[in-house]
C-alpha cells in the first residue's frame, strides 16, 4: 500500500463562459498528500481552492490532468473515490427536512452503519459538537452556523480514510473550534487523511503538517510551516516597552530595514526584515538610549508568509 493518499499532476480546470472569456480556475497544479496527514490548501478568494476540492471529490470533471484519491482516478473510478471520502464543501447543505440526529444517522446508514452502536455514536458526536439540545430540530430551522456544525459532525460518524473540509470552522465559537481541532489532530494520528481549506490562517498554522498556497489556480508555495516561513527573507516582529520612548528612536531605526513602526504610549512595535544578528543589534542599541521594561521578538507567522507571497504574485502578474 502506497503512503500517498492523493496525487494531482498538471491539473487544469477551465470554465467556459457564454458572454465572457473562459475562466482558468485551476492552472497546471501538481501536488501529493501523504496518508495520515492534515494538508492545508490555502489561497485568497478566487484562488481555485474550492474548485480543486470539487475535482478531488468527483463533483467537477477536470479539463486536463490527473487526480487520484487512494489510487482511484476521480474520473475513471469516481464511485470508488466516493466510497473512500467524506466531504464538507462550502455550498453543500445538510438534509434540511431531517432533524440533527436523523442527519447523522442517515449519513451513517449511507455508509452501511446502523443499530444501537451507531445511535450511541450519534449521541456522542452531538455532545462533542454542542448539538445535543437541538437534536430533534429540523436543520432547516437552524442558523447557517449550526447547519455547518451538523455538516462537519457527520464526518465523525463514519471511518472513511480521507476527509475534505472547506472552511470547517465557520459558525463555531472559539471553545468548540478548539475542541474540533483537537479531534482532527487525533483522527490524523490514527491514520485518517484530512484536506482542509480555511481563511483563518492560525488554524492552518496549528493544524497542518503540509501546506500548499495557491493563487489564480497556480502554486505559490508548498511545504511544511518551517519551510514556508523561510521564504519570507527573515521577517521579525519586535515589540519594546520603555519607561520613556527614546527621542532618538526614529534616527536609530532609520538605519535598519524596518516597516510598520508604531508608537503607542511607551510601547514601540515594528516589523524588521533583517537577519537575527541585526535584530538583536537594534534592540541592544535602543536599550542603551532608554530603559527597556519588556522585549518581545517573534518570527513571521503563516499570515505574514501568506500575505507576502500572494501579494508578490499579484504584483508580478
ZAKETOR-808191 format. One record per atom (N, C-alpha, C): x, y, z; residue in three letters. Coordinates in steps of 0.1 Angstrom, whole numbers, padded with zeros to 4 digits, always signed. Each point is the difference from the previous one (the first is absolute). Layout:
<atoms>
XYZAla
...
</atoms>
This chain:
<atoms>
+0008-0012+0000Unk
-0008+0012+0000Unk
+0009+0012+0000Unk
-0003+0010-0009Unk
+0008+0012-0001Unk
-0003+0009+0012Unk
+0010+0009+0003Unk
-0001+0010+0010Unk
-0008+0012-0005Unk
-0003+0000-0013Unk
-0006+0012-0006Unk
-0015-0001+0000Unk
-0007+0009+0006Unk
-0015+0000+0001Unk
-0006+0007-0013Unk
+0007+0011-0004Unk
-0005+0008-0011Unk
+0011+0003-0009Unk
-0002-0001-0013Unk
+0010+0003-0010Unk
-0007+0009-0011Unk
+0006+0012-0002Unk
-0005+0009-0010Unk
+0012+0004-0009Unk
-0002-0002-0013Unk
+0010+0004-0010Unk
-0006+0008-0011Unk
+0006+0012-0002Unk
-0003+0009-0011Unk
-0015+0002-0001Unk
-0007+0002+0011Unk
-0014+0002+0000Unk
-0004+0014-0006Unk
-0010-0001-0009Unk
-0005+0013-0006Unk
-0016-0001+0000Unk
-0006+0010+0005Unk
-0015+0001-0001Unk
-0003+0014-0006Unk
-0007+0000-0012Unk
-0004+0012-0007Unk
-0015+0000+0000Unk
-0006+0011+0004Unk
-0014+0002-0001Unk
-0003+0009-0012Unk
-0008-0006-0009Unk
-0004+0008-0012Unk
-0012+0010+0004Unk
+0001+0012-0005Unk
-0010+0010+0003Unk
-0006+0004-0013Unk
-0013+0001+0000Unk
-0008+0004-0012Unk
+0004+0014-0005Unk
+0000+0009+0009Unk
+0002+0014-0004Unk
+0013+0006+0004Unk
+0009-0008+0004Unk
+0013+0005+0003Unk
+0011-0010-0002Unk
+0012+0003+0002Unk
+0011-0009-0003Unk
+0000-0011+0010Unk
+0005-0012-0004Unk
+0001-0012+0009Unk
+0008+0004+0013Unk
-0004-0006+0011Unk
+0007+0002+0013Unk
+0008-0012+0003Unk
+0013+0002+0002Unk
+0010-0011+0003Unk
+0001+0000+0015Unk
-0009-0008+0006Unk
-0001-0001+0015Unk
+0011-0007+0006Unk
+0005-0011-0006Unk
+0012-0007+0004Unk
+0009-0001-0012Unk
+0013+0003+0003Unk
+0009+0002-0011Unk
+0013-0008+0002Unk
+0001-0012-0005Unk
+0012-0008+0000Unk
+0005-0003+0015Unk
-0009-0005+0008Unk
+0002-0002+0014Unk
+0005-0014+0002Unk
+0011-0002+0008Unk
+0005-0014+0003Unk
+0004+0000+0015Unk
-0004-0011+0007Unk
+0003-0002+0014Unk
-0003-0014+0004Unk
+0005-0004+0011Unk
-0004-0013+0006Unk
-0003+0003+0015Unk
-0009-0009+0006Unk
-0003+0001+0014Unk
+0003-0014+0006Unk
+0008+0000+0011Unk
+0003-0013+0006Unk
-0011-0004+0009Unk
-0001-0014+0001Unk
-0010-0005+0009Unk
+0002+0004+0014Unk
-0011+0002+0008Unk
+0001+0003+0014Unk
+0005+0013+0003Unk
-0001+0010-0009Unk
+0004+0014+0002Unk
-0011+0009-0001Unk
+0001+0012+0005Unk
-0009+0011-0002Unk
+0006+0010-0010Unk
-0006+0001-0012Unk
+0005+0008-0011Unk
-0008+0012-0002Unk
+0006+0012+0000Unk
-0007+0012-0001Unk
+0002+0006-0014Unk
-0012+0003-0006Unk
+0000+0006-0013Unk
-0005+0015+0002Unk
+0010+0009-0002Unk
-0003+0014+0004Unk
+0001+0009-0012Unk
-0007+0011+0000Unk
+0001+0010-0010Unk
-0010+0011+0002Unk
+0001+0011-0007Unk
-0010+0011+0001Unk
-0013-0005-0006Unk
-0011+0008+0001Unk
-0012-0003-0006Unk
+0002-0001-0015Unk
-0006-0010-0006Unk
+0001-0001-0015Unk
+0013-0007-0004Unk
+0008-0005+0009Unk
+0013-0006-0003Unk
-0001-0014-0007Unk
-0012-0006+0002Unk
-0002-0014-0006Unk
+0000-0011+0010Unk
-0001+0004+0013Unk
+0000-0011+0010Unk
-0013-0009-0001Unk
-0011+0007+0000Unk
-0013-0008+0000Unk
-0001-0008-0013Unk
+0004+0005-0011Unk
+0000-0007-0013Unk
+0009-0013+0001Unk
+0012+0002+0006Unk
+0009-0011+0002Unk
-0007-0011+0008Unk
-0006+0004+0011Unk
-0007-0010+0009Unk
-0012-0006-0008Unk
-0007+0007-0008Unk
-0011-0005-0007Unk
+0005-0011-0010Unk
+0011+0003-0006Unk
+0006-0010-0009Unk
+0004-0013+0007Unk
+0006+0002+0012Unk
+0005-0012+0008Unk
-0012-0008+0006Unk
-0011+0006+0001Unk
-0011-0007+0006Unk
-0011-0004-0011Unk
+0005+0001-0012Unk
-0008-0005-0012Unk
-0012+0009-0003Unk
-0001+0011+0005Unk
-0012+0009-0002Unk
+0002+0008-0013Unk
+0013+0001-0005Unk
+0003+0008-0012Unk
+0010-0008-0008Unk
-0001-0002-0013Unk
+0009-0007-0008Unk
+0012+0010-0004Unk
+0012-0005+0001Unk
+0011+0009-0004Unk
+0000+0002-0015Unk
+0006+0011-0005Unk
+0002+0002-0014Unk
+0011-0009-0005Unk
+0011+0001+0006Unk
+0011-0009-0003Unk
+0008-0003+0013Unk
+0009-0010+0000Unk
+0008-0004+0011Unk
-0006-0012+0007Unk
+0007-0004+0011Unk
-0003-0012+0007Unk
-0002+0003+0015Unk
-0010-0006+0006Unk
-0003+0002+0014Unk
-0004-0014+0005Unk
+0006-0005+0010Unk
-0003-0013+0006Unk
-0001+0001+0015Unk
-0010-0007+0006Unk
-0002-0002+0014Unk
+0002-0014+0004Unk
+0010-0003+0008Unk
+0003-0014+0004Unk
+0001-0009-0012Unk
+0007+0005-0011Unk
+0002-0007-0012Unk
-0011-0001-0010Unk
-0012+0006+0003Unk
-0011-0001-0009Unk
-0001+0014-0007Unk
-0001-0001-0013Unk
-0002+0012-0008Unk
-0013+0006+0002Unk
-0001+0014+0002Unk
-0012+0006+0003Unk
-0010+0000-0011Unk
+0005-0002-0013Unk
-0010-0001-0011Unk
-0003-0015-0003Unk
+0010-0008-0002Unk
-0002-0014-0004Unk
-0005-0009+0011Unk
+0002+0004+0012Unk
-0005-0008+0012Unk
-0006+0008+0010Unk
-0010+0009-0005Unk
-0006+0010+0009Unk
-0007-0007+0012Unk
-0007-0011-0003Unk
-0008-0007+0011Unk
+0010-0005+0011Unk
+0011-0006-0005Unk
+0010-0005+0010Unk
+0005+0011+0009Unk
+0002+0012-0006Unk
+0005+0012+0007Unk
-0011+0004+0011Unk
-0012+0000-0004Unk
-0011+0005+0009Unk
-0001-0010+0012Unk
+0003-0012-0002Unk
-0002-0010+0011Unk
+0011+0002+0010Unk
+0011+0007-0003Unk
+0011+0002+0008Unk
+0001+0014+0007Unk
-0009+0008-0003Unk
+0001+0014+0005Unk
-0012+0005+0007Unk
+0003+0011+0008Unk
-0011+0008+0006Unk
+0002+0014-0004Unk
-0010+0008-0002Unk
+0001+0013-0006Unk
-0008+0010+0007Unk
+0006+0011+0003Unk
-0008+0012+0004Unk
+0005+0012-0009Unk
-0008+0003-0010Unk
+0002+0011-0009Unk
-0008+0012+0004Unk
+0005+0012-0003Unk
-0007+0012+0005Unk
-0015+0001-0003Unk
-0003-0003-0013Unk
-0014+0001-0003Unk
-0008-0012+0002Unk
+0006-0011+0005Unk
-0007-0012+0002Unk
-0010+0002+0012Unk
-0012-0006-0001Unk
-0010+0002+0011Unk
-0002-0013+0007Unk
-0003+0000+0013Unk
-0005-0011+0007Unk
-0014-0003-0005Unk
-0005-0012+0004Unk
-0014-0003-0004Unk
-0009+0008+0008Unk
-0006+0011-0006Unk
-0007+0010+0007Unk
-0013-0005+0007Unk
-0006-0010-0006Unk
-0013-0004+0005Unk
+0001-0011+0011Unk
+0013-0004+0002Unk
+0002-0010+0011Unk
+0005+0008+0013Unk
-0002-0007+0011Unk
+0005+0005+0013Unk
+0015-0001+0000Unk
+0007+0006+0010Unk
+0014-0001+0001Unk
+0004-0014+0002Unk
-0007-0007+0009Unk
+0003-0014+0003Unk
-0002-0009-0013Unk
-0011+0002-0007Unk
-0002-0008-0012Unk
+0010+0003-0011Unk
+0005+0012+0000Unk
+0011+0003-0010Unk
+0012-0009+0003Unk
+0004-0001+0012Unk
+0011-0008+0004Unk
-0002-0015-0003Unk
-0012-0004+0004Unk
-0003-0015-0001Unk
-0002-0003-0015Unk
-0006+0009-0008Unk
-0002-0003-0014Unk
+0014-0001-0007Unk
+0009+0010+0003Unk
+0013+0000-0006Unk
+0007-0013+0003Unk
-0001-0005+0013Unk
+0007-0012+0003Unk
-0006-0012-0007Unk
-0014+0000-0002Unk
-0007-0011-0007Unk
+0005+0000-0015Unk
+0002+0011-0006Unk
+0005+0001-0014Unk
+0013-0008-0001Unk
+0008+0000+0011Unk
+0013-0006+0000Unk
+0000-0014+0006Unk
-0013-0005+0001Unk
-0001-0014+0005Unk
+0000-0003+0015Unk
-0003+0011+0008Unk
+0001-0002+0014Unk
-0014+0004+0006Unk
-0004-0009+0009Unk
-0013+0002+0007Unk
+0000-0008+0013Unk
-0011+0002+0008Unk
-0001-0007+0012Unk
+0003+0008+0013Unk
-0001-0007+0011Unk
+0002+0007+0013Unk
+0014+0007+0001Unk
+0010-0006-0005Unk
+0014+0005+0001Unk
+0001+0014-0007Unk
-0007+0000-0012Unk
+0001+0013-0007Unk
-0009+0010+0006Unk
-0011-0004+0006Unk
-0009+0010+0007Unk
+0008+0006+0012Unk
+0008-0008+0007Unk
+0008+0005+0011Unk
+0011+0009-0005Unk
+0005-0004-0011Unk
+0011+0009-0006Unk
-0006+0014-0004Unk
-0012+0000-0005Unk
-0007+0012-0004Unk
-0001+0009+0012Unk
-0004-0006+0011Unk
-0002+0008+0013Unk
+0014+0006+0004Unk
+0010-0008-0001Unk
+0014+0004+0004Unk
+0004+0012-0009Unk
-0002-0002-0013Unk
+0004+0011-0010Unk
-0008+0013+0002Unk
-0013-0002+0003Unk
-0008+0013+0002Unk
+0005+0007+0013Unk
+0004-0008+0010Unk
+0006+0006+0012Unk
+0013+0007-0003Unk
+0009-0006-0008Unk
+0012+0006-0003Unk
-0001+0013-0008Unk
-0011+0001-0008Unk
-0002+0012-0009Unk
-0011+0009+0006Unk
-0004-0002+0012Unk
-0009+0010+0006Unk
-0014+0000-0006Unk
-0004-0012-0005Unk
-0013-0001-0007Unk
-0011-0008+0007Unk
+0003-0004+0012Unk
-0009-0009+0008Unk
-0013+0007+0002Unk
+0000+0013+0004Unk
-0013+0007+0003Unk
-0009+0001-0013Unk
+0006+0000-0011Unk
-0008+0001-0013Unk
-0001-0013-0008Unk
+0002-0011+0007Unk
+0001-0013-0007Unk
-0013-0003-0008Unk
-0012+0005+0005Unk
-0013-0004-0006Unk
-0005+0011-0009Unk
+0008+0011-0001Unk
-0005+0011-0009Unk
+0004-0002-0015Unk
-0008+0004-0009Unk
+0003-0001-0014Unk
+0011+0009-0003Unk
+0009-0004-0009Unk
+0012+0008-0003Unk
-0005+0013-0007Unk
-0011+0000-0008Unk
-0004+0012-0007Unk
-0004+0011+0010Unk
-0002-0004+0013Unk
-0004+0010+0010Unk
+0012+0006+0007Unk
+0012-0004-0003Unk
+0012+0004+0007Unk
+0007+0010-0008Unk
+0009+0008+0007Unk
+0008+0010-0006Unk
+0011-0006-0010Unk
+0005+0008-0008Unk
+0011-0005-0009Unk
+0012-0006+0007Unk
+0003+0006+0011Unk
+0012-0005+0008Unk
-0003-0013+0006Unk
-0012-0002+0005Unk
-0004-0013+0006Unk
+0000-0011-0011Unk
-0006+0004-0012Unk
+0000-0010-0011Unk
+0014-0004-0003Unk
+0009+0009+0000Unk
+0014-0003-0003Unk
+0005-0011+0010Unk
-0003+0002+0013Unk
+0004-0009+0010Unk
-0005-0014-0003Unk
-0013-0001-0004Unk
-0006-0013-0004Unk
+0008-0006-0011Unk
+0004+0008-0010Unk
+0008-0006-0011Unk
+0013-0006+0004Unk
+0007+0008+0008Unk
+0013-0005+0005Unk
-0002-0012+0009Unk
-0010+0000+0009Unk
-0002-0011+0009Unk
-0003-0013-0007Unk
-0006+0001-0012Unk
-0003-0013-0007Unk
+0013-0007-0004Unk
+0011+0007-0002Unk
+0012-0006-0004Unk
+0006-0009+0012Unk
-0005+0002+0012Unk
+0005-0008+0011Unk
-0009-0012+0003Unk
-0010-0002-0009Unk
-0009-0012+0002Unk
+0006-0012-0008Unk
+0009+0002-0009Unk
+0005-0011-0008Unk
+0015+0000+0000Unk
+0006-0010-0004Unk
+0015-0002+0000Unk
+0006+0000-0014Unk
-0006+0009-0009Unk
+0007+0001-0013Unk
+0014+0005+0001Unk
+0009-0005-0008Unk
+0014+0004+0002Unk
+0004+0014-0004Unk
-0008+0007-0008Unk
+0004+0013-0004Unk
-0012+0009+0001Unk
+0003+0012+0006Unk
-0011+0010+0003Unk
+0005+0013-0006Unk
-0010+0007-0007Unk
+0003+0013-0006Unk
-0009+0010+0008Unk
+0006+0010+0005Unk
-0007+0010+0008Unk
+0003+0014-0006Unk
-0011+0007-0005Unk
+0001+0013-0005Unk
-0005+0010+0010Unk
+0009+0008+0006Unk
-0004+0010+0011Unk
-0008-0007+0011Unk
+0007-0010+0006Unk
-0007-0009+0010Unk
-0005+0007+0012Unk
+0007+0011+0004Unk
-0003+0007+0013Unk
-0011+0010-0001Unk
-0005+0003-0012Unk
-0011+0010-0002Unk
-0011-0002+0010Unk
-0004+0010+0008Unk
-0011-0001+0009Unk
+0003-0007+0013Unk
+0013-0003+0003Unk
+0004-0006+0013Unk
+0005+0011+0009Unk
-0004-0001+0013Unk
+0006+0009+0010Unk
+0014-0005+0003Unk
+0009+0009+0006Unk
+0014-0004+0002Unk
+0002-0013+0008Unk
-0009-0002+0010Unk
+0002-0013+0008Unk
-0003-0012-0008Unk
-0011+0000-0008Unk
-0003-0011-0008Unk
+0010-0002-0011Unk
+0005+0011-0006Unk
+0010-0001-0011Unk
+0012-0007+0006Unk
+0005+0004+0011Unk
+0012-0006+0006Unk
-0003-0015+0003Unk
-0011-0004+0004Unk
-0004-0014+0003Unk
+0001-0008-0013Unk
-0006+0006-0011Unk
-0001-0007-0013Unk
+0015-0001-0006Unk
+0008+0010+0002Unk
+0014-0001-0005Unk
+0007-0011+0007Unk
-0002-0002+0013Unk
+0006-0011+0007Unk
-0005-0013-0005Unk
-0013-0001-0003Unk
-0005-0012-0006Unk
+0006-0003-0014Unk
+0002+0010-0008Unk
+0006-0002-0013Unk
+0015-0005+0001Unk
+0007+0006+0010Unk
+0014-0005+0002Unk
+0000-0014+0004Unk
-0009-0004+0009Unk
-0001-0014+0004Unk
-0003-0009-0011Unk
-0009+0004-0009Unk
-0004-0008-0011Unk
+0012-0002-0010Unk
+0007+0010-0002Unk
+0012-0001-0008Unk
+0011-0009+0006Unk
+0001+0001+0013Unk
+0009-0009+0007Unk
-0004-0015-0001Unk
-0012-0002-0002Unk
-0005-0014-0002Unk
-0001-0004-0014Unk
+0006+0008-0009Unk
+0001-0004-0014Unk
-0009+0006-0010Unk
-0009+0008+0004Unk
-0009+0007-0009Unk
+0007+0012-0007Unk
-0003+0001-0013Unk
+0006+0012-0007Unk
-0011+0010-0001Unk
+0004+0013+0003Unk
-0009+0011+0001Unk
+0005+0011-0009Unk
-0008+0004-0010Unk
+0003+0011-0008Unk
-0009+0012+0003Unk
+0005+0011+0003Unk
-0008+0012+0004Unk
+0004+0013-0006Unk
-0010+0008-0002Unk
+0002+0014-0004Unk
-0005+0009+0012Unk
+0006+0011+0002Unk
-0004+0009+0010Unk
+0005+0014-0003Unk
-0008+0010+0004Unk
+0004+0014-0001Unk
+0007+0005+0013Unk
-0001-0009+0010Unk
+0005+0003+0013Unk
+0014-0006+0001Unk
+0010+0007-0003Unk
+0013-0006-0002Unk
+0006-0005+0013Unk
-0004+0005+0012Unk
+0005-0006+0012Unk
-0005-0015+0002Unk
-0011-0003-0006Unk
-0005-0014+0000Unk
+0010-0009-0008Unk
+0004+0005-0012Unk
+0009-0008-0008Unk
+0014-0001+0007Unk
+0004+0011+0006Unk
+0013+0000+0007Unk
+0000-0010+0011Unk
-0011-0002+0007Unk
-0001-0009+0011Unk
-0002-0015-0004Unk
-0007-0001-0011Unk
-0005-0014-0004Unk
+0009-0007-0011Unk
+0004+0007-0010Unk
+0005-0006-0012Unk
+0014-0005+0001Unk
+0002-0012-0005Unk
+0013-0006-0002Unk
+0007+0005-0013Unk
-0008+0003-0010Unk
+0005+0004-0013Unk
-0010+0010-0005Unk
+0005+0010-0007Unk
-0008+0012-0004Unk
+0003+0003-0015Unk
-0010+0002-0008Unk
+0001+0004-0014Unk
-0007+0014-0001Unk
+0007+0010-0004Unk
-0006+0013-0002Unk
-0001+0002-0015Unk
-0013+0003-0004Unk
-0002+0002-0015Unk
-0006+0014-0002Unk
+0001+0005-0012Unk
-0006+0012-0004Unk
-0002+0000-0015Unk
-0012+0004-0004Unk
-0004-0001-0014Unk
+0002-0014-0006Unk
-0003-0010+0009Unk
+0001-0013-0005Unk
+0014-0007-0001Unk
+0010+0008+0004Unk
+0014-0005-0001Unk
+0007-0001+0014Unk
+0010-0008+0001Unk
+0007-0001+0012Unk
+0008+0012+0002Unk
+0000+0005+0013Unk
+0008+0011+0004Unk
+0011-0005+0009Unk
-0003-0009+0009Unk
+0010-0006+0009Unk
-0006-0013+0006Unk
+0009-0009+0003Unk
-0004-0013+0005Unk
+0011-0005+0010Unk
-0005-0005+0012Unk
+0010-0005+0009Unk
-0006+0000+0014Unk
+0007-0005+0010Unk
-0004+0001+0014Unk
+0001+0014+0005Unk
-0005+0003+0012Unk
+0000+0013+0005Unk
+0014+0006+0001Unk
+0010-0007+0004Unk
+0013+0005+0001Unk
+0006+0004-0014Unk
-0003-0009-0010Unk
+0005+0003-0013Unk
-0006+0013-0006Unk
-0013+0002+0003Unk
-0007+0011-0006Unk
+0005+0013+0007Unk
+0003-0001+0013Unk
+0005+0012+0007Unk
+0014+0004-0005Unk
+0007-0009-0004Unk
+0014+0003-0006Unk
-0001+0008-0013Unk
-0012+0001-0006Unk
-0001+0007-0013Unk
-0002+0015+0002Unk
-0001+0004+0012Unk
-0004+0014+0002Unk
+0013+0009+0003Unk
+0011-0005-0003Unk
+0012+0008+0001Unk
+0002+0006+0013Unk
-0001-0008+0011Unk
+0003+0005+0014Unk
-0008+0011+0004Unk
-0013-0003+0003Unk
-0009+0011+0004Unk
-0003-0002+0015Unk
+0002+0011+0008Unk
-0002-0001+0014Unk
-0009+0011+0005Unk
-0008-0003+0010Unk
-0008+0010+0007Unk
+0006+0003+0013Unk
+0002+0012+0003Unk
+0007+0004+0013Unk
-0008+0010+0007Unk
-0002-0002+0013Unk
-0008+0009+0009Unk
+0009+0003+0012Unk
+0002+0013+0003Unk
+0008+0005+0011Unk
-0009+0009+0008Unk
+0000-0001+0013Unk
-0006+0009+0009Unk
+0010+0007+0009Unk
+0000+0014+0000Unk
+0010+0008+0007Unk
-0007+0007+0012Unk
+0009+0004+0009Unk
-0006+0010+0010Unk
-0003+0013-0007Unk
+0009+0004-0010Unk
-0002+0012-0008Unk
+0006-0004-0014Unk
-0008+0002-0010Unk
+0005-0003-0014Unk
+0011+0009-0003Unk
+0012-0005-0005Unk
+0011+0008-0003Unk
-0003+0011-0011Unk
+0005+0012+0002Unk
-0002+0010-0010Unk
+0007-0003-0013Unk
+0011-0008+0001Unk
+0007-0004-0012Unk
-0005-0012-0007Unk
-0012-0004+0003Unk
-0006-0013-0005Unk
+0000+0000-0016Unk
-0005+0011-0006Unk
-0001+0000-0014Unk
+0013+0000-0007Unk
+0010+0007+0005Unk
+0013+0000-0005Unk
+0007-0014+0000Unk
-0002-0006+0012Unk
+0006-0014+0001Unk
-0006-0010-0009Unk
-0014+0000+0000Unk
-0007-0010-0008Unk
+0003+0003-0015Unk
+0003+0012-0004Unk
+0002+0003-0014Unk
+0011-0008-0006Unk
+0010-0004+0008Unk
+0011-0008-0005Unk
-0003-0015-0002Unk
-0013-0004+0001Unk
-0004-0014-0001Unk
-0011-0001-0010Unk
-0002-0012-0005Unk
-0012-0002-0009Unk
-0012-0002+0008Unk
-0006+0011+0005Unk
-0012-0001+0009Unk
-0012+0005-0008Unk
-0011-0007+0003Unk
-0013+0005-0006Unk
-0011-0001+0011Unk
-0011+0007-0002Unk
-0011-0001+0009Unk
+0004+0004+0014Unk
+0008+0011+0001Unk
+0004+0004+0014Unk
-0011+0009+0006Unk
-0004-0005+0012Unk
-0011+0008+0007Unk
+0004+0002+0014Unk
-0004+0011+0006Unk
+0003+0003+0014Unk
-0013+0003+0006Unk
-0003-0007+0011Unk
-0012+0002+0008Unk
+0004+0001+0014Unk
-0002+0012+0006Unk
+0004+0003+0014Unk
+0015-0003+0000Unk
+0005-0010+0008Unk
+0014-0003+0001Unk
+0004-0013-0007Unk
-0009-0005-0009Unk
+0003-0012-0007Unk
+0003+0002-0014Unk
+0011-0005-0005Unk
+0003+0001-0014Unk
-0001-0014-0007Unk
-0007+0000-0011Unk
-0002-0013-0008Unk
+0005+0003-0014Unk
+0008-0010-0005Unk
+0005+0001-0014Unk
+0002-0013-0006Unk
+0001+0000-0013Unk
+0003-0013-0007Unk
+0013+0002-0008Unk
+0009-0009+0003Unk
+0014+0001-0006Unk
+0002-0011-0010Unk
+0006+0004-0011Unk
+0005-0009-0010Unk
+0015-0001+0001Unk
+0005-0006+0010Unk
+0015-0001+0003Unk
+0003-0014+0005Unk
+0013-0004-0001Unk
+0003-0012+0006Unk
+0000+0001+0016Unk
+0001-0011+0006Unk
-0002+0000+0015Unk
+0010+0009+0007Unk
+0013+0000-0005Unk
+0010+0008+0007Unk
-0003+0015-0001Unk
-0005+0004-0011Unk
-0004+0014-0002Unk
-0012+0004+0009Unk
-0009-0009+0002Unk
-0012+0003+0008Unk
+0005+0002+0015Unk
+0009-0009+0004Unk
+0005+0001+0014Unk
+0008+0012+0002Unk
+0008+0004-0011Unk
+0008+0012+0001Unk
-0009+0012+0002Unk
-0011+0001-0008Unk
-0010+0011+0002Unk
-0005+0001+0014Unk
-0004-0011+0005Unk
-0006-0001+0014Unk
+0010+0005+0010Unk
+0013-0004-0002Unk
+0011+0004+0009Unk
+0002+0015-0001Unk
+0000+0005-0012Unk
+0002+0014-0002Unk
-0011+0009+0007Unk
-0012-0005-0002Unk
-0011+0008+0006Unk
+0000-0001+0015Unk
+0005-0011+0005Unk
+0001-0002+0015Unk
+0010+0009+0006Unk
+0010+0004-0008Unk
+0010+0010+0005Unk
-0005+0014+0001Unk
-0011+0003-0007Unk
-0006+0013-0001Unk
-0013+0002+0008Unk
-0004-0011+0007Unk
-0012+0001+0008Unk
-0001-0013+0008Unk
-0006+0001+0012Unk
-0002-0012+0008Unk
-0011-0008-0005Unk
+0003-0013-0004Unk
-0009-0009-0006Unk
-0007-0008+0011Unk
-0013+0000+0000Unk
-0008-0008+0010Unk
-0004-0013-0005Unk
-0002-0002-0013Unk
-0004-0012-0006Unk
+0004-0001-0014Unk
+0004-0012-0004Unk
+0004-0003-0014Unk
-0007-0012-0005Unk
-0006+0000-0012Unk
-0005-0011-0007Unk
+0005-0001-0014Unk
+0005-0011-0004Unk
+0005-0002-0014Unk
-0006-0013-0005Unk
-0008+0002-0011Unk
-0006-0012-0006Unk
+0003-0001-0015Unk
+0001-0013-0004Unk
+0002-0002-0015Unk
-0013+0002-0008Unk
+0001-0002-0013Unk
-0011+0002-0008Unk
-0011-0010+0003Unk
-0012+0004-0001Unk
-0011-0010+0002Unk
-0004-0005-0014Unk
-0009-0010+0000Unk
-0005-0005-0013Unk
-0007+0011-0007Unk
-0007+0009+0007Unk
-0007+0011-0006Unk
+0009+0010-0007Unk
+0012+0002+0006Unk
+0010+0009-0006Unk
+0005-0007-0013Unk
+0003-0013+0000Unk
+0004-0007-0012Unk
-0010+0001-0011Unk
-0013-0003+0004Unk
-0011+0000-0009Unk
-0001+0013-0007Unk
-0001+0011+0008Unk
-0002+0013-0006Unk
+0012+0004-0009Unk
+0012-0003+0004Unk
+0011+0004-0008Unk
+0001-0007-0013Unk
-0002-0013+0000Unk
+0001-0009-0012Unk
-0011+0003-0010Unk
-0012+0002+0005Unk
-0011+0002-0009Unk
+0000+0014-0005Unk
+0005+0010+0008Unk
+0001+0014-0005Unk
+0011+0000-0011Unk
+0011-0007+0003Unk
+0011-0001-0010Unk
-0004-0005-0013Unk
-0009-0011+0000Unk
-0005-0006-0012Unk
-0009+0010-0007Unk
-0009+0007+0007Unk
-0008+0010-0006Unk
+0008+0011-0007Unk
+0010+0004+0007Unk
+0008+0011-0006Unk
+0008-0004-0013Unk
+0004-0013+0000Unk
+0008-0004-0011Unk
-0008-0005-0012Unk
-0014-0001+0002Unk
-0009-0005-0010Unk
-0002+0011-0010Unk
</atoms>
